[in-house]
Amino acid sequence: MATLTVWKFDTPDGAQRAEEALSKLQKQELVQILDAATVSWEEGKKKPKTRQATNMLANGVLGGMFWGLLFGVIFFIPLIGLVVGAAGGALAGSMIDVGIDDDFIGSVREKVTPGTSALFVLTTGVVLDRVHESLREQGIRGELIETNLSSDQEANLRRMLEEEDSSAPA
């Protein structure tokens, strides 16, 4: 079963530091990272900067379109490269099928604000308490917002991503 977690930090660089720490934990086999992305929101900026974490993994399983859609829904960022309209609405609606509902989106939107950052991570086989403890030991303090994906939701996510991939121009 996969887990989608969001770690919120009280500084714009906290997510970057946590990403580096998680990369080390992955090498120690304390966590298996399937995909990740960061959001960094400088004080005084209208919208956050987003980035897929490519240094942790060879090929993220979710892909840029998923992260773009998720961040667009949460932070109202225009979705570059995403066909807007019925296809965009269908993809946004399918997020509910993968456990990303209005409560999750509202919670992240409320907590990730100017002056903060967040690390979004899709993992499997992780012991969150050990990861959280390891981050604290490294001086990285963050608030964990967690969404567990059921087996059905994980299958729906993979199906959604396969459909996105097959509809992408060659």
Secondary structure, 3 states (H helix, E strand, C coil): CEEEEEEEECCCCHHHHHHHHHHHHHHCCCCEEEEEEEEECCCCCCCCEEEECCCCCCCCCCHHHHHHHHHHHHHCCCCCCCCCCHHHHHHHHHHHHCCCCHHHHHHHHHHCCCCCEEEEEEEECCCHHHHHHHHHHCCCCCEEEEEECCHHHHHHHHHHHHHHHHHCCC
